[in-house]
Amino acid sequence: MKIRKKTFYGRGDHYNHSGYADLIITGLAGLRPRADNTVEVNPLAPARWDWFCLDNIPYHGKILTIVWDKAGTKFAKGKGLRLFSGSKEIAASASLARITGALV
């Protein structure tokens, strides 16, 4: 009789990719999930970063884009932190600060 050893995997063995993405989206970029139609972004990324962008984020049936462009030259969307729902800008800040906007 041959006994087979079962292999059990921990959560991190196969799901690290989704856990890591969540840290980037909700932490560094700062998208804070809410139940209402307000979109809240409160980034933890350091202000010394010149730029970052999270694009095509599905959120409450809409598509969001979060852009930080310190000089305003990388993405041609303006200087500072910008939040878009579809192609419409719904919130902005000159610095990496908490912003909110109405989901459209």
The first five atom37 places (N, CA, C, CB, O) and aatype in JSON, in Angstrom:
{
  "aatype": [12, 11, 9, 1, 11, 11, 16, 13, 18, 7, 1, 7, 3, 8, 18, 2, 8, 15, 7, 18, 0, 3, 10, 9, 9, 16, 7, 10, 0, 7, 10, 1, 14, 1, 0, 3, 2, 16, 19, 6, 19, 2, 14, 10, 0, 14, 0, 1, 17, 3, 17, 13, 4, 10, 3, 2, 9, 14, 18, 8, 7, 11, 9, 10, 16, 9, 19, 17, 3, 11, 0, 7, 16, 11, 13, 0, 11, 7, 11, 7, 10, 1, 10, 13, 15, 7, 15, 11, 6, 9, 0, 0, 15, 0, 15, 10, 0, 1, 9, 16, 7, 0, 10, 19],
  "atom_mask": [
    [1, 1, 1, 1, 1],
    [1, 1, 1, 1, 1],
    [1, 1, 1, 1, 1],
    [1, 1, 1, 1, 1],
    [1, 1, 1, 1, 1],
    [1, 1, 1, 1, 1],
    [1, 1, 1, 1, 1],
    [1, 1, 1, 1, 1],
    [1, 1, 1, 1, 1],
    [1, 1, 1, 0, 1],
    [1, 1, 1, 1, 1],
    [1, 1, 1, 0, 1],
    [1, 1, 1, 1, 1],
    [1, 1, 1, 1, 1],
    [1, 1, 1, 1, 1],
    [1, 1, 1, 1, 1],
    [1, 1, 1, 1, 1],
    [1, 1, 1, 1, 1],
    [1, 1, 1, 0, 1],
    [1, 1, 1, 1, 1],
    [1, 1, 1, 1, 1],
    [1, 1, 1, 1, 1],
    [1, 1, 1, 1, 1],
    [1, 1, 1, 1, 1],
    [1, 1, 1, 1, 1],
    [1, 1, 1, 1, 1],
    [1, 1, 1, 0, 1],
    [1, 1, 1, 1, 1],
    [1, 1, 1, 1, 1],
    [1, 1, 1, 0, 1],
    [1, 1, 1, 1, 1],
    [1, 1, 1, 1, 1],
    [1, 1, 1, 1, 1],
    [1, 1, 1, 1, 1],
    [1, 1, 1, 1, 1],
    [1, 1, 1, 1, 1],
    [1, 1, 1, 1, 1],
    [1, 1, 1, 1, 1],
    [1, 1, 1, 1, 1],
    [1, 1, 1, 1, 1],
    [1, 1, 1, 1, 1],
    [1, 1, 1, 1, 1],
    [1, 1, 1, 1, 1],
    [1, 1, 1, 1, 1],
    [1, 1, 1, 1, 1],
    [1, 1, 1, 1, 1],
    [1, 1, 1, 1, 1],
    [1, 1, 1, 1, 1],
    [1, 1, 1, 1, 1],
    [1, 1, 1, 1, 1],
    [1, 1, 1, 1, 1],
    [1, 1, 1, 1, 1],
    [1, 1, 1, 1, 1],
    [1, 1, 1, 1, 1],
    [1, 1, 1, 1, 1],
    [1, 1, 1, 1, 1],
    [1, 1, 1, 1, 1],
    [1, 1, 1, 1, 1],
    [1, 1, 1, 1, 1],
    [1, 1, 1, 1, 1],
    [1, 1, 1, 0, 1],
    [1, 1, 1, 1, 1],
    [1, 1, 1, 1, 1],
    [1, 1, 1, 1, 1],
    [1, 1, 1, 1, 1],
    [1, 1, 1, 1, 1],
    [1, 1, 1, 1, 1],
    [1, 1, 1, 1, 1],
    [1, 1, 1, 1, 1],
    [1, 1, 1, 1, 1],
    [1, 1, 1, 1, 1],
    [1, 1, 1, 0, 1],
    [1, 1, 1, 1, 1],
    [1, 1, 1, 1, 1],
    [1, 1, 1, 1, 1],
    [1, 1, 1, 1, 1],
    [1, 1, 1, 1, 1],
    [1, 1, 1, 0, 1],
    [1, 1, 1, 1, 1],
    [1, 1, 1, 0, 1],
    [1, 1, 1, 1, 1],
    [1, 1, 1, 1, 1],
    [1, 1, 1, 1, 1],
    [1, 1, 1, 1, 1],
    [1, 1, 1, 1, 1],
    [1, 1, 1, 0, 1],
    [1, 1, 1, 1, 1],
    [1, 1, 1, 1, 1],
    [1, 1, 1, 1, 1],
    [1, 1, 1, 1, 1],
    [1, 1, 1, 1, 1],
    [1, 1, 1, 1, 1],
    [1, 1, 1, 1, 1],
    [1, 1, 1, 1, 1],
    [1, 1, 1, 1, 1],
    [1, 1, 1, 1, 1],
    [1, 1, 1, 1, 1],
    [1, 1, 1, 1, 1],
    [1, 1, 1, 1, 1],
    [1, 1, 1, 1, 1],
    [1, 1, 1, 0, 1],
    [1, 1, 1, 1, 1],
    [1, 1, 1, 1, 1],
    [1, 1, 1, 1, 1]
  ],
  "atom_positions": [
    [[0.84, -1.17, 0.0], [0.0, 0.0, 0.0], [0.89, 1.24, 0.0], [-0.96, 0.0, 1.21], [1.78, 1.38, 0.83]],
    [[0.62, 2.13, -0.94], [1.39, 3.36, -1.06], [0.58, 4.51, -0.47], [1.77, 3.65, -2.54], [-0.59, 4.69, -0.81]],
    [[1.19, 5.28, 0.41], [0.52, 6.41, 1.04], [0.97, 7.69, 0.35], [0.81, 6.47, 2.57], [2.16, 7.97, 0.23]],
    [[-0.01, 8.45, -0.08], [0.3, 9.74, -0.71], [0.26, 10.84, 0.33], [-0.7, 10.05, -1.86], [-0.65, 10.91, 1.16]],
    [[1.24, 11.67, 0.27], [1.3, 12.8, 1.18], [0.57, 13.98, 0.53], [2.77, 13.17, 1.52], [0.88, 14.35, -0.61]],
    [[-0.37, 14.55, 1.24], [-1.06, 15.73, 0.74], [-0.2, 16.95, 0.98], [-2.44, 15.89, 1.4], [0.48, 17.08, 2.0]],
    [[-0.25, 17.84, 0.02], [0.47, 19.1, 0.16], [-0.55, 20.21, 0.4], [1.34, 19.41, -1.1], [-1.49, 20.38, -0.38]],
    [[-0.36, 20.93, 1.45], [-1.23, 22.06, 1.76], [-0.43, 23.34, 1.58], [-1.79, 21.95, 3.21], [0.7, 23.47, 2.04]],
    [[-1.05, 24.25, 0.91], [-0.39, 25.52, 0.66], [-0.99, 26.6, 1.54], [-0.5, 25.92, -0.83], [-2.2, 26.62, 1.79]],
    [[-0.15, 27.46, 2.01], [-0.61, 28.6, 2.78], [-1.12, 29.69, 1.85], [0.0, 0.0, 0.0], [-0.9, 29.63, 0.64]],
    [[-1.79, 30.67, 2.4], [-2.36, 31.75, 1.6], [-1.29, 32.45, 0.77], [-3.06, 32.76, 2.51], [-1.54, 32.78, -0.39]],
    [[-0.13, 32.69, 1.31], [0.92, 33.41, 0.61], [1.56, 32.65, -0.53], [0.0, 0.0, 0.0], [2.19, 33.25, -1.4]],
    [[1.39, 31.32, -0.55], [2.01, 30.52, -1.6], [1.4, 30.78, -2.97], [1.9, 29.06, -1.27], [2.11, 30.74, -3.98]],
    [[0.1, 31.04, -3.03], [-0.57, 31.22, -4.31], [-1.33, 32.53, -4.45], [-1.5, 30.09, -4.53], [-1.74, 32.88, -5.56]],
    [[-1.52, 33.25, -3.38], [-2.34, 34.46, -3.44], [-1.54, 35.72, -3.14], [-3.48, 34.35, -2.48], [-2.13, 36.78, -2.92]],
    [[-0.25, 35.63, -3.13], [0.58, 36.8, -2.85], [0.34, 37.9, -3.87], [2.05, 36.41, -2.84], [0.37, 39.08, -3.53]],
    [[0.1, 37.52, -5.11], [-0.1, 38.53, -6.14], [-1.3, 39.42, -5.84], [-0.28, 37.86, -7.5], [-1.22, 40.63, -6.05]],
    [[-2.4, 38.88, -5.36], [-3.57, 39.71, -5.08], [-3.37, 40.51, -3.8], [-4.82, 38.85, -4.97], [-3.84, 41.65, -3.71]],
    [[-2.71, 39.96, -2.83], [-2.43, 40.7, -1.59], [-1.48, 41.85, -1.84], [0.0, 0.0, 0.0], [-1.63, 42.92, -1.25]],
    [[-0.51, 41.65, -2.71], [0.46, 42.69, -3.03], [-0.22, 43.83, -3.78], [1.61, 42.12, -3.87], [0.02, 45.0, -3.48]],
    [[-1.06, 43.5, -4.75], [-1.76, 44.54, -5.52], [-2.64, 45.37, -4.6], [-2.61, 43.9, -6.64], [-2.73, 46.59, -4.75]],
    [[-3.29, 44.72, -3.64], [-4.14, 45.44, -2.7], [-3.34, 46.46, -1.9], [-4.83, 44.46, -1.76], [-3.81, 47.57, -1.66]],
    [[-2.14, 46.09, -1.49], [-1.28, 47.02, -0.75], [-0.9, 48.24, -1.6], [0.0, 46.31, -0.27], [-0.83, 49.36, -1.09]],
    [[-0.65, 48.02, -2.87], [-0.31, 49.12, -3.77], [-1.52, 50.03, -3.98], [0.2, 48.57, -5.13], [-1.4, 51.25, -3.89]],
    [[-2.67, 49.43, -4.26], [-3.87, 50.22, -4.58], [-4.4, 50.98, -3.36], [-4.97, 49.3, -5.13], [-4.66, 52.18, -3.45]],
    [[-4.55, 50.29, -2.24], [-5.14, 50.95, -1.07], [-4.1, 51.66, -0.2], [-5.88, 49.93, -0.23], [-4.44, 52.59, 0.53]],
    [[-2.85, 51.23, -0.28], [-1.81, 51.84, 0.53], [-1.07, 52.94, -0.18], [0.0, 0.0, 0.0], [-1.32, 54.12, 0.05]],
    [[-0.15, 52.56, -1.06], [0.68, 53.57, -1.74], [-0.14, 54.57, -2.55], [1.67, 52.88, -2.66], [0.05, 55.78, -2.41]],
    [[-1.06, 54.08, -3.38], [-1.88, 54.99, -4.18], [-3.03, 55.58, -3.35], [-2.44, 54.27, -5.4], [-3.48, 56.68, -3.63]],
    [[-3.49, 54.85, -2.35], [-4.42, 55.4, -1.37], [-5.9, 55.32, -1.68], [0.0, 0.0, 0.0], [-6.67, 56.05, -1.06]],
    [[-6.33, 54.47, -2.6], [-7.75, 54.35, -2.87], [-8.43, 53.66, -1.68], [-8.0, 53.56, -4.18], [-8.13, 52.51, -1.37]],
    [[-9.33, 54.37, -1.02], [-10.01, 53.84, 0.16], [-11.43, 53.43, -0.22], [-10.02, 54.89, 1.31], [-12.27, 54.3, -0.48]],
    [[-11.73, 52.16, -0.24], [-13.08, 51.7, -0.61], [-14.15, 52.26, 0.33], [-13.14, 50.18, -0.61], [-13.98, 52.3, 1.55]],
    [[-15.25, 52.7, -0.27], [-16.38, 53.23, 0.48], [-17.67, 52.69, -0.12], [-16.38, 54.79, 0.46], [-17.69, 52.27, -1.28]],
    [[-18.74, 52.68, 0.66], [-20.02, 52.17, 0.19], [-20.84, 53.22, -0.55], [-20.82, 51.65, 1.36], [-21.75, 52.88, -1.3]],
    [[-20.51, 54.5, -0.36], [-21.28, 55.55, -1.01], [-20.68, 55.92, -2.36], [-21.36, 56.79, -0.11], [-19.78, 55.23, -2.85]],
    [[-21.14, 56.98, -2.97], [-20.65, 57.41, -4.28], [-19.54, 58.44, -4.19], [-21.79, 57.97, -5.09], [-19.32, 59.19, -5.14]],
    [[-18.85, 58.48, -3.07], [-17.68, 59.34, -2.92], [-16.44, 58.49, -3.11], [-17.66, 60.06, -1.53], [-16.31, 57.41, -2.53]],
    [[-15.53, 58.97, -3.92], [-14.25, 58.29, -4.11], [-13.23, 59.0, -3.23], [-13.8, 58.28, -5.63], [-13.08, 60.22, -3.3]],
    [[-12.53, 58.25, -2.4], [-11.54, 58.81, -1.49], [-10.17, 58.25, -1.83], [-11.9, 58.5, -0.02], [-9.99, 57.04, -1.97]],
    [[-9.2, 59.15, -1.96], [-7.81, 58.77, -2.21], [-6.96, 59.46, -1.15], [-7.35, 59.16, -3.67], [-7.0, 60.68, -1.0]],
    [[-6.19, 58.67, -0.42], [-5.31, 59.2, 0.62], [-3.97, 58.46, 0.52], [-5.96, 59.03, 2.05], [-3.72, 57.52, 1.28]],
    [[-3.11, 58.89, -0.4], [-1.89, 58.13, -0.7], [-0.84, 58.15, 0.41], [-1.28, 58.65, -1.96], [-0.68, 59.14, 1.13]],
    [[-0.15, 57.02, 0.52], [0.97, 56.9, 1.44], [2.31, 57.0, 0.71], [0.88, 55.57, 2.2], [3.37, 56.95, 1.35]],
    [[2.28, 57.14, -0.6], [3.51, 57.26, -1.38], [4.28, 58.49, -0.92], [3.21, 57.34, -2.91], [3.67, 59.5, -0.58]],
    [[5.61, 58.4, -0.9], [6.4, 59.55, -0.48], [6.33, 60.71, -1.49], [7.85, 59.14, -0.26], [6.33, 60.48, -2.7]],
    [[6.28, 61.92, -0.98], [6.18, 63.11, -1.83], [7.42, 63.29, -2.71], [5.98, 64.36, -0.97], [7.39, 64.04, -3.69]],
    [[8.51, 62.62, -2.37], [9.73, 62.75, -3.19], [9.62, 61.98, -4.51], [10.93, 62.24, -2.4], [10.42, 62.2, -5.42]],
    [[8.62, 61.08, -4.62], [8.4, 60.39, -5.89], [7.96, 61.4, -6.93], [7.34, 59.26, -5.74], [7.13, 62.26, -6.66]],
    [[8.52, 61.28, -8.11], [8.19, 62.22, -9.19], [6.84, 61.91, -9.81], [9.26, 62.19, -10.26], [6.12, 62.82, -10.22]],
    [[6.49, 60.64, -9.9], [5.22, 60.28, -10.54], [4.81, 58.85, -10.23], [5.31, 60.48, -12.04], [5.65, 58.01, -9.91]],
    [[3.52, 58.59, -10.34], [2.96, 57.24, -10.41], [1.57, 57.37, -11.02], [2.91, 56.55, -9.0], [0.96, 58.44, -11.01]],
    [[1.07, 56.26, -11.53], [-0.27, 56.24, -12.12], [-0.87, 54.85, -11.97], [-0.22, 56.66, -13.61], [-0.23, 53.85, -12.28]],
    [[-2.09, 54.8, -11.49], [-2.89, 53.58, -11.5], [-4.04, 53.84, -12.45], [-3.4, 53.17, -10.05], [-4.82, 54.77, -12.24]],
    [[-4.14, 53.04, -13.49], [-5.12, 53.27, -14.55], [-6.05, 52.07, -14.68], [-4.41, 53.56, -15.88], [-5.67, 50.95, -14.36]],
    [[-7.24, 52.31, -15.15], [-8.24, 51.27, -15.39], [-8.6, 50.5, -14.13], [-7.74, 50.3, -16.45], [-8.62, 49.27, -14.13]],
    [[-8.87, 51.21, -13.05], [-9.26, 50.59, -11.79], [-10.79, 50.45, -11.76], [-8.74, 51.42, -10.57], [-11.48, 51.47, -11.69]],
    [[-11.33, 49.24, -11.79], [-12.78, 49.09, -11.69], [-13.26, 49.45, -10.29], [-13.21, 47.65, -12.05], [-12.72, 48.95, -9.3]],
    [[-14.26, 50.31, -10.2], [-14.74, 50.77, -8.89], [-16.21, 51.15, -9.01], [-13.9, 51.97, -8.38], [-16.54, 52.1, -9.72]],
    [[-17.09, 50.44, -8.34], [-18.53, 50.72, -8.35], [-19.09, 50.87, -9.76], [-18.82, 51.99, -7.55], [-19.91, 51.76, -10.02]],
    [[-18.66, 50.03, -10.67], [-19.16, 50.07, -12.03], [-18.55, 51.14, -12.92], [0.0, 0.0, 0.0], [-18.97, 51.3, -14.06]],
    [[-17.58, 51.87, -12.42], [-16.89, 52.92, -13.18], [-15.41, 52.54, -13.3], [-17.05, 54.32, -12.5], [-14.96, 51.58, -12.68]],
    [[-14.68, 53.3, -14.09], [-13.24, 53.09, -14.24], [-12.52, 54.33, -13.7], [-12.84, 52.82, -15.74], [-12.76, 55.44, -14.15]],
    [[-11.63, 54.11, -12.73], [-10.89, 55.2, -12.11], [-9.44, 55.24, -12.59], [-10.94, 55.09, -10.59], [-8.88, 54.22, -13.0]],
    [[-8.86, 56.42, -12.51], [-7.44, 56.62, -12.73], [-6.92, 57.55, -11.65], [-7.16, 57.21, -14.16], [-7.51, 58.6, -11.38]],
    [[-5.83, 57.15, -11.01], [-5.16, 57.97, -10.01], [-3.79, 58.34, -10.56], [-5.03, 57.22, -8.62], [-3.01, 57.46, -10.92]],
    [[-3.51, 59.63, -10.64], [-2.25, 60.11, -11.21], [-1.56, 61.05, -10.23], [-2.5, 60.82, -12.57], [-2.16, 62.0, -9.74]],
    [[-0.29, 60.78, -9.95], [0.56, 61.73, -9.23], [1.67, 62.12, -10.2], [1.14, 61.11, -7.88], [2.46, 61.27, -10.62]],
    [[1.74, 63.38, -10.54], [2.75, 63.89, -11.46], [3.3, 65.18, -10.84], [2.16, 64.15, -12.91], [2.72, 66.26, -10.99]],
    [[4.41, 65.05, -10.17], [4.98, 66.16, -9.4], [5.21, 67.4, -10.26], [6.29, 65.73, -8.78], [4.87, 68.51, -9.84]],
    [[5.77, 67.22, -11.45], [6.08, 68.35, -12.32], [4.99, 68.62, -13.35], [7.38, 68.11, -13.02], [4.97, 69.69, -13.98]],
    [[4.09, 67.67, -13.54], [3.03, 67.83, -14.52], [3.44, 67.54, -15.95], [0.0, 0.0, 0.0], [2.72, 67.89, -16.88]],
    [[4.59, 66.89, -16.13], [5.1, 66.64, -17.48], [5.05, 65.17, -17.9], [6.51, 67.13, -17.59], [5.12, 64.88, -19.1]],
    [[4.94, 64.25, -16.98], [5.0, 62.83, -17.29], [3.73, 62.34, -18.01], [5.2, 62.02, -16.02], [3.83, 61.62, -19.0]],
    [[2.56, 62.72, -17.52], [1.31, 62.2, -18.06], [0.47, 63.24, -18.79], [0.49, 61.6, -16.95], [-0.58, 62.92, -19.34]],
    [[0.92, 64.48, -18.8], [0.21, 65.58, -19.48], [-1.24, 65.73, -18.98], [0.21, 65.35, -20.99], [-2.14, 66.04, -19.76]],
    [[-1.45, 65.51, -17.7], [-2.77, 65.67, -17.09], [-2.78, 66.8, -16.07], [-3.21, 64.36, -16.43], [-3.8, 67.05, -15.43]],
    [[-1.67, 67.48, -15.93], [-1.55, 68.55, -14.95], [-0.62, 68.17, -13.82], [0.0, 0.0, 0.0], [-0.23, 67.02, -13.65]],
    [[-0.27, 69.18, -13.06], [0.67, 69.02, -11.94], [-0.08, 68.6, -10.68], [1.45, 70.34, -11.69], [-1.14, 69.13, -10.37]],
    [[0.49, 67.64, -9.95], [-0.07, 67.23, -8.67], [-0.81, 65.9, -8.73], [0.0, 0.0, 0.0], [-0.6, 65.1, -9.64]],
    [[-1.67, 65.69, -7.74], [-2.46, 64.47, -7.62], [-3.8, 64.69, -8.3], [-2.65, 64.07, -6.11], [-4.47, 65.69, -8.05]],
    [[-4.18, 63.77, -9.16], [-5.42, 63.89, -9.92], [-6.19, 62.57, -9.84], [-5.13, 64.28, -11.41], [-5.6, 61.49, -9.86]],
    [[-7.5, 62.69, -9.75], [-8.38, 61.54, -9.71], [-9.4, 61.68, -10.83], [-9.08, 61.4, -8.32], [-10.08, 62.7, -10.93]],
    [[-9.51, 60.65, -11.66], [-10.42, 60.66, -12.79], [-11.42, 59.52, -12.67], [-9.65, 60.56, -14.11], [-11.08, 58.41, -12.26]],
    [[-12.67, 59.81, -13.04], [-13.69, 58.79, -13.23], [-14.02, 58.81, -14.71], [-14.99, 59.05, -12.32], [-14.59, 59.78, -15.22]],
    [[-13.64, 57.74, -15.41], [-13.7, 57.78, -16.87], [-12.71, 58.83, -17.35], [0.0, 0.0, 0.0], [-11.53, 58.78, -16.98]],
    [[-13.14, 59.77, -18.15], [-12.25, 60.82, -18.63], [-12.44, 62.13, -17.87], [-12.46, 61.05, -20.12], [-11.79, 63.12, -18.18]],
    [[-13.34, 62.14, -16.87], [-13.63, 63.37, -16.14], [-12.83, 63.44, -14.85], [-15.12, 63.46, -15.83], [-12.83, 62.51, -14.05]],
    [[-12.14, 64.56, -14.65], [-11.41, 64.78, -13.39], [-12.42, 65.1, -12.3], [-10.36, 65.93, -13.53], [-13.24, 66.0, -12.44]],
    [[-12.35, 64.33, -11.2], [-13.32, 64.53, -10.12], [-12.68, 65.07, -8.84], [-14.02, 63.24, -9.82], [-13.4, 65.48, -7.92]],
    [[-11.35, 65.08, -8.76], [-10.66, 65.66, -7.6], [-9.2, 65.9, -7.96], [-10.77, 64.72, -6.36], [-8.64, 65.23, -8.82]],
    [[-8.6, 66.89, -7.28], [-7.19, 67.21, -7.54], [-6.58, 67.9, -6.32], [-7.05, 68.11, -8.79], [-7.28, 68.52, -5.51]],
    [[-5.27, 67.78, -6.21], [-4.51, 68.46, -5.16], [-3.11, 68.73, -5.68], [-4.46, 67.6, -3.85], [-2.56, 67.93, -6.44]],
    [[-2.54, 69.85, -5.29], [-1.17, 70.18, -5.69], [-0.15, 69.3, -4.99], [-0.88, 71.66, -5.4], [0.98, 69.17, -5.46]],
    [[-0.54, 68.69, -3.86], [0.38, 67.85, -3.1], [-0.22, 66.45, -2.94], [0.68, 68.47, -1.7], [-1.38, 66.21, -3.29]],
    [[0.58, 65.54, -2.41], [0.09, 64.19, -2.11], [-0.7, 64.27, -0.81], [1.27, 63.15, -2.0], [-0.16, 64.06, 0.28]],
    [[-1.98, 64.57, -0.94], [-2.85, 64.75, 0.21], [-4.16, 64.01, -0.05], [-3.1, 66.26, 0.48], [-4.44, 63.59, -1.17]],
    [[-4.96, 63.87, 1.0], [-6.26, 63.22, 0.88], [-7.16, 64.05, -0.03], [-6.91, 63.03, 2.28], [-7.28, 65.27, 0.14]],
    [[-7.79, 63.38, -0.99], [-8.76, 64.03, -1.86], [-10.01, 63.16, -1.94], [-8.17, 64.28, -3.26], [-9.94, 61.94, -1.76]],
    [[-11.14, 63.78, -2.2], [-12.39, 63.07, -2.42], [-13.1, 63.69, -3.62], [-13.29, 63.12, -1.15], [-12.94, 64.87, -3.92]],
    [[-13.86, 62.86, -4.28], [-14.64, 63.34, -5.42], [-15.91, 62.52, -5.57], [0.0, 0.0, 0.0], [-15.98, 61.38, -5.12]],
    [[-16.9, 63.11, -6.21], [-18.16, 62.41, -6.46], [-18.0, 61.51, -7.66], [-19.31, 63.41, -6.67], [-17.53, 61.94, -8.71]],
    [[-18.39, 60.26, -7.52], [-18.3, 59.29, -8.59], [-19.28, 59.65, -9.7], [-18.57, 57.86, -8.06], [-20.47, 59.83, -9.45]],
    [[-18.77, 59.76, -10.92], [-19.63, 60.09, -12.07], [-19.5, 59.04, -13.13], [-19.28, 61.48, -12.65], [-20.14, 59.13, -14.18]]
  ]
}
